[in-house]
Amino acid sequence: MTSIMFSNIRCSNRIQN
């Protein structure tokens, strides 16, 4: 579960950047 959350945050961060 933590892995999915971390992955989601990383994806969001990449889109924002």
N, C-alpha and C positions, 0 to 999 in steps of 0.2 A: 504493500500500500504506500509506504513512504517513497519507494522508487517511482511510482506513477506520479505522485505529487511533485517530486523533485523534477521529473521530466517535464511535467506540465509547466512548472514555473520557468524552467530553462527555455522552453519553447516560447512562452509569453515574453520573456525578457528579450529573446532574439527578435521577435516581431516588433517589440517596442523600440529596440535599438535600431 
